[in-house]
Amino acid sequence: MSAPPTPSSRPVVTEREARRVAEAAREQDWRKPSFAKELFLGRFRLDLIHPHPLPADEDVQRGEEFLAKLRDFCETKIDGSVIERDARIPDEVIDGLKELGALGMKIDTKYGGLGLTQVYYNKALALVGSVSPAVGALLSAHQSIGVPQPLKQFGTQEQKEKFLPRCARTDISAFLLTEPDVGSDPARLATTAVPDGDDYVLDGVKLWTTNGVVADLLVVMARVPKSEGHKGGITAFVVEAASEGITVENRNAFMGLRGIENGVTRFHRVRVPAAHRIGPEGAGLKIALTTLNTGRLSLPAMCVGAGKWCLKIAREWSAAREQWGKPVALHEAVGSKIAFIAATTFALEAVLDLSSQMADEDRNDIRIEAALAKLYGSEMAWLMADHLVQIRGGRGFETAASLAARGERAVPAEQILRDLRINRIFEGSTEIMHLLIAREAVDAHLSVAGDLIDPDKSLPDKARAGAQAGVFYARWLPKLIAGAGQLPTSYGEFKHEIDLSVHLRYVERTARKLARSTFYAMSRWQGRMETKQGFLGRVVDIGAELFAMSAACVRAELLRVRGDHGREAYQLADAFCRQARIRVEELFGRLWTNTDDLDRTVVKGVLSGTYAWLEEGVLDPSGDGPWIADATPGPSRRENVHRPIR
């Protein structure tokens, strides 16, 4: 065996190079229709989501049978308070989940999995997450972004046969991308995979490896140096967690999700067979992003579960608690919060089920829908939990253990607030999701006019782009002037005792208004558009509200047709849409009237120390140490805390 190669140092990249790496990882083509993409272009394609798609009968039967078993297991075997107290999921719980087949919910039956649809996988996560968000996170990280999903989409037949049966029943997997100094900027990825004969040799450090402490299999993203016979680039590998040279150096602790097994993993001259590479060299980021197109739906699934629980507690508590002669729910200040929780939970479930069913049918491109579901679900669930804590008052701030100790019902309201907080960061922070969705939302514009604002393009290229843009906008802009939203009879099938057609007409009109606003902004800022992150974030938030309104109305009509709480569903959809319309109008106002420019000035002053005097009068309780831990490649000097569960 040859001598192990020497790992390379961290790459130094410019902002433009970093953007090129991210852009190259994007799925460039739109081979299937996308409701959300059309929405951002001002085209309200209700036909893409209505009538609401439904799962096959056999999928429903298989899913419901598993949910019944899982519910019984959750009720009898999982004690969320013990997991919270001990900050650890008991091994017997994980063993029980393995026996139940919960590790293989999304794995095909021919590999030993349960073969559940995305819809029922999400229902299972919502159920488990309501008992213990930490258990939900373990199952989600294993199946949504761990080994099963990328192998399902990109693995060879040999890889599937080798690893998927293990993942379905016995082996826990983890996904390793983030590094101590690399978050959403993968161009600076420092972990290397140097070719050496029939192997690659991995060196580097990975941070926040959910499941990494207990994992048996890892998906690792590493940079392959370009060399003769090797294209190089960021590449994905399946790695045995017990391989020589792998050290789990720390089990991290957090404000919430106290039972998750999240760690720091160091690779030192770890040999990985070339046969364990997923896809070609350089395809790692594209694999990661494509995996997340559906993998992101696991987070809103648990947000929906949280919303349902918040609603239950708010209802029961607000009926029992009296102030000034009547239940607190009947006081408008409290009642408005309860109405928000109820309406938003309905809408989130509508967004989740619609996106999941479209993912199962694979007839639509749902990359934007899944991203919107993650963004919107994580933000709204946090607000719902915050409202619940406020409704509960002092008891909302008190821990469940303390409540029980003094004889009251042990309601973990403060815990769910802590547990949900990470969802605004996990799998793409809200800020990154805004930019990711905005990039997809303006893709049609950049496809025809991108060369006009690219400083690297020649004058002839810009001239051709100008001609193409002229043709595109000559056809597109006139269509944004009028539409079905201005006809009182449009969407009449949604008009019953309660009229939802008015909301769909609003969505149609507002989608055109949003598209016009985006065009105006591109005309005004051109190449500087990508720096206007405040503006882009508001555009995305408006689109998220319009998507949620559409999903809520379509779901309400489905339930009405099926005779399944149809009248109540219409009430909830109506309430949600009226609440959402207020938020949309506020966001439109802030598109052009905001403090973005002034904020940038203040930020520069903060960074330069201009306002350092404002920090006087306090003491900093933070400990010593660097802001970012040293991740220099080399052998580990720490104890290995890896503990596979067998």
Disulfide bonds with the S-S distance in Angstrom:
none
